[in-house]
Amino acid sequence: MDNKNLANILFKEDLKSPEYYEQQYPPRDLKEGTAVTRVSPSPTGFLHMGTLYISMIDSIVARQTGGVFYLRIEDTDKKREVENGIRDIVTNLERYGIKADEGFRSDESQFGDYAPYKQSERGQIYRTFVKYLVENQFAYPCFCSEDELNATREVQEKQKLRTGYYGKWTKCSELSLSETIDKINEGKTFVIRLKSNGNETKRVFFDDVIKGRIEMPENDEDFVIQKSDGIPTYHFAHAIDDRLMRTTHVIRGDEWIASTPKHLQLFGIFGWKPPKYAHVAPIMKEENGKKRKISKRKDPEAAVEYYFSKGYPKESVMEYLMTISNSNFEDWRHANKNEDINKFPFSLKKMSISGALFDLVKLNDVSKNVISLFTAEYLTELLLLYTKQYDTEFYNLISNDKERLIKILKIDRGGNKPRKDIAFLAEIKEYYNYFYNELYKPDYTLPENINKDDAANILKTYTKIYNENDDKDTWFQKIKSLCEPHSFSPDVKAYKENPQAFKGHVGDVSTIVRIAITARTNTPDLHAIMAVLGEQTVVDRINDCVDFICL
């Protein structure tokens, strides 16, 4: 009995040939130099920031070369799969503007000529190639139990040897065909292992697009390519998929560097040209002066949902991810303040080889700048979408008068120096609460240099001259006119030259009015704020402040 008969015993179904699938999924009709990239998450939980980060890179590389970016779902771990996992992956990627050219839509339908893009639907394909390996003596069934494997590991550890199924420890590779058939007929549980042709004393080389030339020992381990339940391992399935989907660039986390010799070995056994590998350093976090990999378990910001819940716009998150992905992005942005981020000449070679440090403070700074450039109309739409999902009470309040909300958000927006106060949408409610009586919380705490009597007298005088129809210059002249009658300087420079001659300056006077109306010492343009609030609200608030001060 030869290995072909063994393969037929192991795989009783009518399988196609490897040649069939090579023809079914031919090389793509693309220009030389174009990249075919993929992101291949597992639907086993929330979308991780690292997945979003790598998806962004995959998408950019494909787009900038005129290639293809596809989304493949690696769902072979059915025990950990969560309900609606695929939908959440696709939806969340698309919320950040990352749309695959092929693969999955949010309704879990697939599109593209290289389908199916879901590993659990590609079982016959994998079994075809496993069968081929068995037929050609590149793979064999292994009947070793967990207890036997553990016992082997203990011996190796005692002898201070590398652990694993290799060399003299691969006892099932030494079984004769008849012994193998007997065990199968007895109903023994088995996995299928690759019969490695590697030698640990030899070296394998590959040119990583990010990290440069990497040298490692060849793989000599007879690693599992098909589990006992017939499901392929990651190592095997992704290699078959990358070949048949004609992937040119595998961009992935650098935790996979150690496995690359196995993957190169698989490509070599099949006689295939391997894709180019680009291993991305992990996103790091600084803690107690040390850097560590951002963690799903420890860090809420590791989940993409964290940024949705805070209301970071997609533009802010992607802008920030670009700053940590390419060392020259910030210089480019400084020279191209209003340019579309997609025009940035991204390069894998300019990525950090040691790990990008994720910094929420820096993200907030980036986001403040990004949000400051939004139009009031666009920010209004974002805020309504956000609050409808995350703050229905505020949504019900602001959605009743959309035009008023636009007027509020227009204040100090636009021009060469827009205010940069808002880092994420959740901050807007507190920042602008004085526009809504339902949220407004009076606070008449005065600066130390201003006494209550002066403040009350200034406010009483102001109500007599206030006119909601005044333009900004007229309004400010009236503020200045309050100064001298109350022993304040209308000229800040004059006050600074002789502070003993005055109780304060025009800035202090405007602060008194500001506190009375907004309960803040620092706000955007007060004249514009008063125009939105309207005469009745302004007068009522000033009178309330006077009454409180005079108690």
Secondary structure, 3 states (H helix, E strand, C coil): CCHHHHHHHHCCCCCCCHHHHHHHCCCCCCCCCCCEEEECCCCCCCCEHHHHHHHHHHHHHHHHCCCEEEECECCCCCCCCCCCHHHHHHHHHHHCCCCCCEEECCCCCEECCCCCCEHHHCHHHHHHHHHHHHHCCCEEEECCCHHHHHHHHHHHHHCCCCCCCEHHHCHHHHCCHHHHHHHHHCCCCCEEEECCCCCCCCEEEEEECCCEEEEEECCCECCEEECCCCCECHHHHHHHHHHHCCCCEEEEEHHHHHHHHHHHHHHHHHCCCCCEEEEECCEEEEECCEEEECCCCCCHHHEHHHHHHHCCCHHHHHHHHHHHHCCCHHHHHHHCCCCCHHHCCCCHHHCCCCCEECCHHHHHHHHHHHHHCCCHHHHHHHHHHHHHHHCHHHHHHHCCCHHHHHHHHHCCCCCCCCCCCCCCHHHHHHHCHHHCCCCCCCCCCCCCCCCHHHHHHHHHHHHHHCCCCCCHHHHHHHHHHCCHHHCEECCHHHHHHCHHHCCEEHHHHHHHHHHHHHCCCCCCCHHHHHHHHCHHHHHHHHHHHHHHHCC
